[in-house]
Amino acid sequence: MSRLKTLFKHKNSNILNIYITAGFPALNDTILIVQELEKAGADIVEIGMPFSDPLADGPTIQNSSQKAIENGITLSKIFEQVTEIRKIVQIPLILMGYFNQVLKFGVVQFFSKAREVGIDGLIIPDLPVDVYKNEYASLVDEIDLDLIFMITPQTSNERIRMIDKLSNGFLYLVSSHSTTGAQQVLQPSQIEHFKRVKTMNLANPTLIGFGISNHDTFTTACQYANGAIIGSAFINAIANASDLTATIHQFVLSITR
């Protein structure tokens, strides 16, 4: 059983998934950040693969990705870092990036390498569902790697059910039709979206992302899903931290208190 499935089997609520940008703030901070996030109580860490033309990322994550690229981060370096992380960290690790990166590396090689170094799941927002289903789903199933798809307020119930059947790990419930970014409160229209998906009784767990930034938005999201994903707010917190370890622990505590 994969680490993600094991996690959701034993803990099906208040799951905290923290997004980080590999190679940020400094090139080799990735290992320390993931290690300290586990110690602080994060349940999942989503490692962003910096890309020059991100589809779903708002300004904060775009800027962190640009800085990481300037620091010298590459896919090969990320795989090296994950190899070291897996020696000391047990929680599920997810890679999040874009299909151009995967194509350039080689799709089969990328999937295989990700699993080899200890990655549990992948989020590739611009990978067409049909392409995945027809060309790569059997390989991903064979190597026991979880492919996580996003559903948005615009996704029809019919398509949500189709994606649910194709997915494993969890479904990424995007809170709004926008790019990533912190919000102080969730809007009524977003709550209605969460309620709609919750009443569908999907096979996969759901985590809510985009706009989750503090204790209140995290707690609200957890009323309608198994947990939530926090990215931009965490990136902002560590961007200029004088004590990275202390900042990480303070941030997680501020969310889960």
N, C-alpha and C positions, 0 to 999 in steps of 0.2 A: 504494500500500500504506500502511495506517495506521501511525502511529508505534508502536502496540502490536505489530502484526504484524511490523514491521521489527525491533523490539527482540527478540522471541522467535525470530526467524529467525537473528539473529546471536549471541544469548546465551540459552541455554535452561536455565541453572542458576544458583542463588544470586542470583536476582532480588530486589532489595530495594525494596519498596514502602512508603513512609512516609506515614502518614495525618496530616494537619494539620486543624485547625479554622480556617476562614476567619475573619479578624477577631480572632484570639487570638494572643498575649496582648493586643496592642493592635490597633485597627481596621486600621491600615495595615501591620502586620507581615507580612501574607500574602506580599507580593511579595518581601521580603527573605528570608523563610524558604524559599520555593521555590527562589529563586536559589542560596542557600547549600547547600541539600540537593543540588542538581545538582552544584555544585562539589565537595561532600564525597563524592559517589559514589553517591547514591541513583539507582535506575533508573527509578522511577515515583513520582509524588507524587499522592496521593489527597486531594482538597480537600473537607472536610466542609462541608455547607451547614447552619449552625446552625438547629435546630428546637426548638420548645418542648415537644414530646411525642415524643421519639425512641424508636423501637421496639427497636433493636438495641444501643443504646449504654449502657455501664456508667457508674458515677458520675463517673469522670475526664472522659470526653468530654461527658457531660451538663453538668458544671460548666463546662467550657470553652465549650460552646455557649451557656450562659446568660450567661457573661461577654461573649462575642462579640455576643450580642443587645443586651446593655446598652451595648456599645461603639458600637452603631449599624449592625451588619452587616445587609445585605439581599441578596436574590438579584441585584438590579440592581447593587449595589456589588460583589458577587463577580464578575459578568461584566465590570465595569470593571477589576477587579484582574487577572483572567485575561488580558484584552486587553493590559495592560501587561506581565504575566509573559511572554506569548508573544513579546514583542519581544526578550527576553534569554535565554529558556530553550528548550531543544530536546527535553528528555525528555518522554515521555508524561504527560499530565495527565488525571486522572479526577475527576469530581464524584460525591460520595456524599451522598444525602439521601433524603427521603421523598416519597411520591406526593402527599400533600396540598399540599406546596410546589409541585410541578409542576402540579397541577390549578389552583391559584390563579394561577399565572403564565400558564397556558394550555399544554396538553401539546405541541401542534405548535410553538407559539412557543418553548417551552423547549428542545425538541430542536434546533430550527433555530438558536437563539441560542447554545446550547452549542457547536455545531459551528462557527458563525461566529467565535467568539472564540478557538477553538483547543483546545477540549476533545476528547479522544480517546475517552473512554469514560464510561459512567454506571453507578453502582451505586444501585439503588432497591429496598431490601429488601422493601418492602411492595407493590410493583407485581406484581399477580397474573400468573403466566406466561401463562395463557390470554388475559387482557386484552391483554397485550403482543402475543402472537402474532396475535390477531384484529384488533387495531385499530392497532398502531403499528409492527410489525416491518418492513413494507414501506417506511415513511418512514425509519426508522433505517438500513435497508440503503441506501436511495437517497442519503442524505447522508453515508454512510460513517462512521457513529458506532457504536462498539462498546457493546453492552448486556451487562453482566456480572451473572450470576445467582449466588446463593449456594446451596451444597449443604451439608447438615448431617449429623451422625451418624444422624439419623432419616430421611433421604431414601433411598428405596428405589433399588436398582440400575436398575429400569425408569424411574423418574422422572429419575434422574441422566442416563441416556442420552437421554431426551427433552430435558432442559435443555441437554445438550451439543450436540445438533443445532440447537437454537434460538439458542445463544449464539455470540458471537464475542469476540475479545480474549483472555479467559481465564475460567476458572471460579474463583469465590471459595470455597475449601474451608474452611468454618467448623469450627474444631477441637472445639467442644463445644456442647451445648444450653444456652447461657447468653448473657448480654450481653458486650460487649467488656470487656477488663480484662487487666492484665499478670499472667503467671504466671512463677514461677521455673523450673519444670520442667514437661514434658509428661507426662501420665499414660499408663499402658499402654493404657487403653481408647481414648485419642485416637490413639495409634500404630496400633492395630488399624484404626481408621477410615481413617487415611491409607493404610495398606497395601491396604485393600479398594478404595479409589478408584484407587490406582496400578495395581492389577492389571487394571482395566477398560480400560486403553489408550484413553483418551478422545481425541477429535479436538482438543480445546482444551487449552492449557497450564493448569496449576493453580497457584494461590498460596494458601498456608495463612494464615488470619488468626484473630484472637481468642486472646489469651493468649501471643502471641509478644512477648518483651520484652527479650531479651539475646542475647549471642553463642551461648550453649548452645541455647536454644530455637530461634533462627534456624537454626543449623547442623543441628539435628535435623529441623526442618521441611523443610529443603532436601534431605534424604535421600529424602523421599517426594513432593516436588512440585518445580516449577520455581523456587520461591522462596517468600517469605513477606511478610506485611503487618504492620507495627508501628504501633500508634496510641497507646494509653494511655501506654505507657512514654515515648514521645517527648513527648507533651503534658505529662506530669509533669516531664520534663527541662527544658522551656523555660518552664514556668509562671512561675517567679520568677527567671529567668536574668538576671544582671547584665550579661553579655556574650552577647547572643543568637547572634552569628556563631560565637564560639568554642564555645559550648555545642552548637550544631548539628554542627559538625565533630567534636567530641569524642564526641558520641553515635553518629554514623554509624561512626566508627572503632572504637568499642567493640563494635559489632555485627559488622563485617566484618573485624576484625583477623586 
